[in-house]
Amino acid sequence: FIRKKWMTFQQSYDKIVAVICGVDTGLLNGKRERAMKEETFKNKILWYNFIMCLLVVCIHAQNMHIFLEPVPWINQSISFLVERIACLAVPGFFMCSGYLFYRNYSWGKVLEKYKTRFVGLFIPYVIWTLLYYFIHVGVSYITPLRAVFNEPPITVTWKGIVDAVLNYRYCVFLWFLQFLILFVVISPLIYLLISNRYMGIVAIVLVLVIDSTGICGDLAFGGIQAQAFCNWLFIYMTGGYIGVHGSGAVESKNTSWLLLLASVILAVLAYYFFKHSPSMFTNLMYLLLFASALWCLTCKLPLPMAASWQKHTFMVYMTHFLIVRGMNVLVSKYLSASMWPGILLFFLLPVLCFALTALFWRICGKGQSFVWKMLSGNR
């Protein structure tokens, strides 16, 4: 309410100033509307990424393999949450990343995009893979910690360092970031394929056919599985195609109830077909359509402006694995191996991850320190 009143006052004030100075009020209003539209869209993206980030933490917070005294209904509930709901985070992130990368892409911005993603993706990827490597090395040399975390001895070698970076050996969750980096590398080729409205559809369908037939098989390039690469390329390209050709509908001020209803119905139908006829095709359609339905729902909900701590999703993503694994192991060893504390941790760990990241952000001068900028990719 206060924000609306302030905007009304500001508009009236600007009109008076514009009349006095002889400025075109229509031009001012147009600029203000575009700025407000961009602000609203960015807020939706922040909320969508925040929800996706919570789901990612839930994926890695599942602890049934650590708390070995099962409570059947708890185990079943966590399995359902992780396998049917939290799993939507990955396609959601890929689709959103593709959309944001290509919504303002052009041939003249190729070098600019490479530069920003080098700082925002590549440098943090190298830093975090090395950090996790040396954390594991440290744990392996400290006898009490080595016993608690079952860490085998690790000898520091150049080969081990290179392997840690190239194959994210000690931070398996960074496969996502590596795929994003590879998609950025081939971004001009992707844009060439999706820049044309009709050729883009053909290219995306072709990738889907390759995924569905499994013709890639076990083909791999180093640590990159060709089948997995094509699977996520389909989701990423779809997001990019929408960014190029459908940004007007996506970023419209109001999402219609009809669009929300249609997206939910399609998602439910996709899940039904995936459940009764599981295949790579039905799986990909289920993931894509549910991630799209969640975006429509995010747009339709009257969400407030995202808080500053909700914007730290990248840092939460980078640190959460260390936090959730460490807390689960410590609690199971020194408190109880029952799933009762296990389910409590399952729901508390996402909160803890965001709280610790917000604390670190404050320690780093509210994100202004060199350390924060390097670790977060200047976010």
FIBA-220855 format. One line per field, with one value per residue (C-alpha): residue number from 1; y, x, z; residue in one letter. Coordinates in nm, 3 decimals. Each point is the difference from the previous one (the first is absolute). Layout:
N
pos	c(NUM  ...)
north	c(Y  ...)
east	c(X  ...)
up	c(Z  ...)
code	c(A  ...)
This chain:
379
pos	c(1  2  3  4  5  6  7  8  9  10  11  12  13  14  15  16  17  18  19  20  21  22  23  24  25  26  27  28  29  30  31  32  33  34  35  36  37  38  39  40  41  42  43  44  45  46  47  48  49  50  51  52  53  54  55  56  57  58  59  60  61  62  63  64  65  66  67  68  69  70  71  72  73  74  75  76  77  78  79  80  81  82  83  84  85  86  87  88  89  90  91  92  93  94  95  96  97  98  99  100  101  102  103  104  105  106  107  108  109  110  111  112  113  114  115  116  117  118  119  120  121  122  123  124  125  126  127  128  129  130  131  132  133  134  135  136  137  138  139  140  141  142  143  144  145  146  147  148  149  150  151  152  153  154  155  156  157  158  159  160  161  162  163  164  165  166  167  168  169  170  171  172  173  174  175  176  177  178  179  180  181  182  183  184  185  186  187  188  189  190  191  192  193  194  195  196  197  198  199  200  201  202  203  204  205  206  207  208  209  210  211  212  213  214  215  216  217  218  219  220  221  222  223  224  225  226  227  228  229  230  231  232  233  234  235  236  237  238  239  240  241  242  243  244  245  246  247  248  249  250  251  252  253  254  255  256  257  258  259  260  261  262  263  264  265  266  267  268  269  270  271  272  273  274  275  276  277  278  279  280  281  282  283  284  285  286  287  288  289  290  291  292  293  294  295  296  297  298  299  300  301  302  303  304  305  306  307  308  309  310  311  312  313  314  315  316  317  318  319  320  321  322  323  324  325  326  327  328  329  330  331  332  333  334  335  336  337  338  339  340  341  342  343  344  345  346  347  348  349  350  351  352  353  354  355  356  357  358  359  360  361  362  363  364  365  366  367  368  369  370  371  372  373  374  375  376  377  378  379)
north	c(0.000  0.244  -0.089  0.072  0.334  0.095  -0.088  0.212  0.295  -0.043  -0.006  0.321  0.168  -0.102  0.136  0.340  0.014  -0.111  0.272  0.268  -0.118  -0.056  -0.372  -0.247  -0.170  -0.287  -0.080  0.007  -0.225  -0.244  -0.023  -0.041  -0.276  -0.188  0.036  -0.125  -0.290  -0.098  0.028  -0.219  -0.259  -0.009  -0.051  -0.297  -0.146  0.045  -0.183  -0.277  -0.053  0.009  -0.276  -0.203  0.044  -0.125  -0.310  -0.061  0.012  -0.248  -0.238  -0.016  0.022  -0.337  -0.216  -0.344  -0.151  0.167  -0.046  -0.377  -0.057  0.053  0.139  -0.122  0.299  0.245  -0.188  -0.020  0.370  0.111  -0.232  0.152  0.358  -0.057  -0.228  0.170  0.365  0.106  -0.161  0.281  0.243  -0.113  0.046  0.324  0.137  -0.112  0.147  0.328  0.020  -0.049  0.262  0.264  -0.063  0.045  0.253  0.286  -0.199  0.120  -0.058  0.330  -0.120  -0.329  0.124  0.185  -0.319  -0.198  0.258  0.011  -0.380  -0.041  0.210  -0.135  -0.372  -0.109  0.174  -0.109  -0.354  -0.025  0.163  -0.223  -0.325  0.082  0.105  -0.325  -0.194  0.158  -0.033  -0.373  -0.011  0.178  -0.237  -0.302  0.120  0.067  -0.339  0.074  0.159  -0.274  -0.257  0.193  0.067  -0.323  0.198  -0.208  0.150  0.247  0.089  0.342  -0.033  0.208  -0.286  -0.005  0.376  -0.012  -0.294  0.187  0.294  -0.183  -0.272  0.187  -0.302  0.135  0.205  -0.217  0.257  0.232  -0.209  0.255  0.292  -0.188  -0.062  0.369  0.092  -0.239  0.143  0.348  -0.122  -0.120  0.289  0.150  -0.336  -0.027  0.354  -0.077  -0.288  0.174  0.354  -0.095  -0.075  -0.309  -0.137  0.033  -0.230  -0.252  0.010  -0.048  -0.288  -0.159  0.016  -0.152  -0.284  -0.066  -0.007  -0.225  -0.258  -0.019  -0.018  0.165  -0.311  -0.008  0.243  0.230  0.274  -0.016  0.029  0.139  -0.251  0.077  -0.123  0.222  0.293  -0.037  -0.042  0.331  0.168  -0.058  0.180  0.279  0.056  0.012  0.273  0.183  -0.027  0.150  0.276  0.089  -0.036  0.006  0.251  0.229  -0.264  -0.118  0.351  0.133  0.179  -0.248  -0.374  -0.115  -0.262  -0.185  -0.030  -0.118  -0.255  -0.125  -0.037  -0.194  -0.232  -0.069  -0.067  -0.242  -0.180  -0.025  -0.148  -0.249  -0.121  -0.012  -0.204  -0.250  -0.006  0.101  0.099  0.274  0.190  -0.004  0.077  0.308  0.127  -0.052  0.195  0.281  0.049  -0.008  0.253  0.219  -0.039  0.105  0.314  0.085  -0.054  0.224  0.273  -0.026  0.008  0.347  -0.035  0.285  0.137  -0.263  0.060  0.043  -0.344  -0.163  0.129  -0.212  -0.311  -0.044  0.000  -0.230  -0.236  0.004  -0.053  -0.210  -0.338  0.048  0.117  -0.269  -0.287  0.118  0.056  -0.330  -0.203  0.174  -0.030  -0.366  -0.093  0.199  0.046  -0.274  -0.224  0.014  0.175  0.221  0.241  -0.078  0.155  0.295  0.066  -0.049  0.304  0.207  -0.029  0.229  0.267  -0.051  0.028  0.336  0.126  -0.083  0.150  0.321  0.016  -0.046  0.273  0.241  -0.099  0.076  0.358  -0.083  -0.153  0.278  -0.187  -0.155  -0.344  0.004  0.128  -0.271  -0.280  0.117  0.094  0.372  -0.050)
east	c(0.000  0.276  0.196  -0.305  -0.061  0.364  -0.009  -0.316  0.167  0.316  -0.198  -0.186  0.327  0.169  -0.292  0.025  0.378  -0.041  -0.257  0.221  0.307  -0.189  0.072  -0.229  -0.196  -0.094  0.368  0.060  -0.298  0.118  0.345  -0.146  -0.236  0.286  0.210  -0.286  -0.064  0.369  0.001  -0.311  0.151  0.327  -0.193  -0.182  0.335  0.137  -0.295  0.013  0.373  -0.054  -0.261  0.224  0.293  -0.207  -0.088  0.366  0.097  -0.281  0.140  0.336  -0.149  -0.169  0.163  -0.158  0.338  0.152  -0.276  -0.026  -0.285  -0.302  -0.341  -0.209  -0.230  0.290  0.216  -0.286  -0.083  0.360  0.029  -0.313  0.112  0.343  -0.086  -0.323  0.024  0.357  0.127  -0.177  0.269  0.256  -0.215  -0.131  0.352  0.103  -0.312  0.037  0.373  -0.069  -0.274  0.208  0.304  -0.185  -0.274  0.231  0.251  0.126  0.305  0.141  -0.012  0.187  0.327  -0.185  -0.188  0.325  0.158  -0.286  -0.032  0.377  -0.022  -0.338  0.045  0.351  0.202  -0.236  -0.002  0.381  0.018  -0.266  0.128  0.344  -0.150  -0.191  0.311  0.217  -0.277  -0.008  0.379  -0.006  -0.264  0.200  0.307  -0.188  -0.051  -0.322  -0.170  0.119  -0.167  -0.326  -0.036  0.162  0.245  0.278  0.351  0.052  0.345  0.026  0.127  -0.033  -0.191  -0.240  -0.051  -0.075  -0.235  -0.180  -0.066  -0.082  -0.215  -0.131  0.129  -0.071  -0.313  -0.223  -0.281  0.213  -0.081  -0.281  0.242  0.231  -0.289  -0.094  0.358  -0.006  -0.333  0.155  0.297  -0.233  -0.246  0.057  -0.092  -0.309  -0.102  0.050  -0.244  -0.267  0.015  -0.239  -0.347  -0.060  0.352  0.021  -0.300  0.152  0.334  -0.163  -0.215  0.311  0.182  -0.308  -0.001  0.369  -0.077  -0.302  0.166  0.310  0.227  0.277  0.012  0.302  0.197  0.211  0.256  0.222  -0.237  -0.286  -0.274  -0.143  -0.349  -0.020  0.139  -0.270  -0.274  0.076  0.080  -0.364  -0.124  0.259  -0.074  -0.373  0.059  0.225  -0.258  -0.267  0.245  0.050  -0.357  -0.231  0.143  -0.300  -0.242  0.233  0.071  -0.353  -0.131  -0.280  0.002  -0.350  -0.179  -0.060  0.375  0.061  -0.281  0.123  0.359  -0.115  -0.225  0.281  0.243  -0.242  -0.061  0.375  0.046  -0.283  0.163  0.343  -0.143  -0.180  0.242  0.344  0.247  0.251  -0.256  -0.274  0.257  0.132  -0.350  -0.103  0.303  -0.036  -0.374  0.005  0.285  -0.206  -0.312  0.197  0.114  -0.361  -0.100  0.285  -0.116  -0.361  0.063  0.001  0.357  0.172  0.339  0.267  0.213  0.375  0.072  -0.219  0.234  0.295  -0.111  0.332  0.199  -0.253  0.037  0.379  0.009  -0.309  0.157  0.269  -0.255  -0.265  0.248  0.192  -0.311  -0.163  0.313  0.067  -0.357  -0.034  0.328  -0.028  -0.376  -0.211  -0.014  -0.381  -0.187  -0.176  0.294  0.056  -0.329  0.052  0.336  -0.151  -0.224  0.244  0.303  -0.134  -0.062  0.349  0.162  -0.165  0.069  0.372  0.031  -0.171  0.240  0.300  -0.141  -0.005  0.351  0.112  -0.126  -0.345  0.150  0.250  0.319  0.232  -0.046  -0.377  0.020  0.246  -0.193  -0.338  0.104  -0.050  -0.364)
up	c(0.000  0.098  -0.315  -0.221  0.172  -0.043  -0.370  -0.045  0.175  -0.207  -0.325  0.096  0.098  -0.326  -0.203  0.169  -0.055  -0.362  -0.073  0.159  -0.195  -0.325  -0.012  -0.181  0.282  -0.231  -0.049  0.375  0.064  -0.266  0.156  0.347  -0.115  -0.165  0.315  0.219  -0.237  0.014  0.381  0.025  -0.232  0.193  0.323  -0.154  -0.109  0.352  0.151  -0.261  0.056  0.376  -0.022  -0.233  0.238  0.296  -0.203  -0.090  0.367  0.073  -0.264  0.174  0.351  -0.039  0.265  -0.003  -0.086  0.309  0.259  -0.022  0.246  -0.229  0.091  -0.297  -0.048  0.038  -0.251  -0.249  0.041  -0.058  -0.302  -0.153  0.067  -0.151  -0.294  -0.112  0.110  0.082  -0.323  -0.189  0.116  -0.257  -0.313  0.150  0.036  -0.351  -0.161  0.194  -0.083  -0.371  0.004  0.180  -0.219  -0.330  0.084  -0.106  -0.206  -0.337  -0.217  0.119  0.363  -0.042  0.152  0.278  0.091  0.005  0.228  0.251  0.014  0.035  0.317  0.111  -0.074  -0.092  0.271  0.285  -0.141  0.015  0.343  0.157  -0.149  0.145  0.335  0.035  -0.103  0.269  0.261  -0.068  0.013  0.338  0.138  -0.120  0.196  0.327  0.162  0.202  -0.300  -0.233  0.226  0.021  -0.373  -0.124  -0.211  -0.157  -0.002  -0.285  -0.130  -0.163  -0.356  -0.315  -0.160  0.295  -0.021  -0.374  0.053  0.280  -0.233  -0.323  0.156  0.310  0.193  0.348  -0.072  -0.219  -0.003  -0.219  -0.308  -0.048  -0.014  -0.235  -0.239  0.011  -0.088  -0.296  -0.117  0.013  -0.207  -0.278  0.046  -0.348  -0.155  0.221  -0.093  -0.369  0.038  0.209  -0.138  -0.278  0.134  -0.215  -0.023  0.378  0.048  -0.240  0.185  0.342  -0.128  -0.154  0.336  0.167  -0.255  0.067  0.373  -0.037  -0.223  0.219  -0.303  0.199  0.216  0.228  -0.215  0.217  -0.046  0.305  0.293  -0.213  -0.074  -0.344  0.094  0.308  -0.198  -0.266  0.262  0.169  -0.332  -0.098  0.314  -0.035  -0.370  0.070  0.257  -0.245  -0.280  0.228  0.094  -0.367  -0.126  0.302  0.246  -0.043  0.127  0.277  0.129  -0.031  0.306  0.061  -0.062  -0.095  0.207  -0.327  -0.065  0.356  -0.023  -0.339  0.126  0.308  -0.206  -0.248  0.285  0.169  -0.330  -0.058  0.347  -0.065  -0.323  0.165  0.288  -0.222  -0.292  0.127  -0.270  -0.062  -0.206  0.267  0.271  -0.180  -0.078  0.363  0.126  -0.255  0.042  0.380  0.008  -0.237  0.215  0.308  -0.185  -0.091  0.363  0.119  -0.238  0.115  0.375  0.164  0.123  0.189  -0.099  0.063  0.309  -0.032  0.149  -0.266  -0.270  0.114  -0.186  -0.181  0.324  0.166  -0.293  0.034  0.378  0.074  -0.075  0.261  0.259  -0.054  -0.017  0.304  0.214  -0.099  0.077  0.333  0.127  -0.104  0.170  0.321  0.058  -0.155  -0.308  -0.003  -0.278  0.258  0.024  -0.368  -0.112  0.233  -0.165  -0.345  0.053  0.206  -0.226  -0.279  0.266  0.144  -0.344  -0.073  0.353  -0.015  -0.347  0.115  0.296  -0.231  -0.229  0.293  0.107  -0.355  0.021  -0.138  -0.310  -0.069  0.092  -0.258  0.157  -0.042  -0.357  -0.102  0.169  -0.129  -0.353  0.075  0.099)
code	c(F  I  R  K  K  W  M  T  F  Q  Q  S  Y  D  K  I  V  A  V  I  C  G  V  D  T  G  L  L  N  G  K  R  E  R  A  M  K  E  E  T  F  K  N  K  I  L  W  Y  N  F  I  M  C  L  L  V  V  C  I  H  A  Q  N  M  H  I  F  L  E  P  V  P  W  I  N  Q  S  I  S  F  L  V  E  R  I  A  C  L  A  V  P  G  F  F  M  C  S  G  Y  L  F  Y  R  N  Y  S  W  G  K  V  L  E  K  Y  K  T  R  F  V  G  L  F  I  P  Y  V  I  W  T  L  L  Y  Y  F  I  H  V  G  V  S  Y  I  T  P  L  R  A  V  F  N  E  P  P  I  T  V  T  W  K  G  I  V  D  A  V  L  N  Y  R  Y  C  V  F  L  W  F  L  Q  F  L  I  L  F  V  V  I  S  P  L  I  Y  L  L  I  S  N  R  Y  M  G  I  V  A  I  V  L  V  L  V  I  D  S  T  G  I  C  G  D  L  A  F  G  G  I  Q  A  Q  A  F  C  N  W  L  F  I  Y  M  T  G  G  Y  I  G  V  H  G  S  G  A  V  E  S  K  N  T  S  W  L  L  L  L  A  S  V  I  L  A  V  L  A  Y  Y  F  F  K  H  S  P  S  M  F  T  N  L  M  Y  L  L  L  F  A  S  A  L  W  C  L  T  C  K  L  P  L  P  M  A  A  S  W  Q  K  H  T  F  M  V  Y  M  T  H  F  L  I  V  R  G  M  N  V  L  V  S  K  Y  L  S  A  S  M  W  P  G  I  L  L  F  F  L  L  P  V  L  C  F  A  L  T  A  L  F  W  R  I  C  G  K  G  Q  S  F  V  W  K  M  L  S  G  N  R)
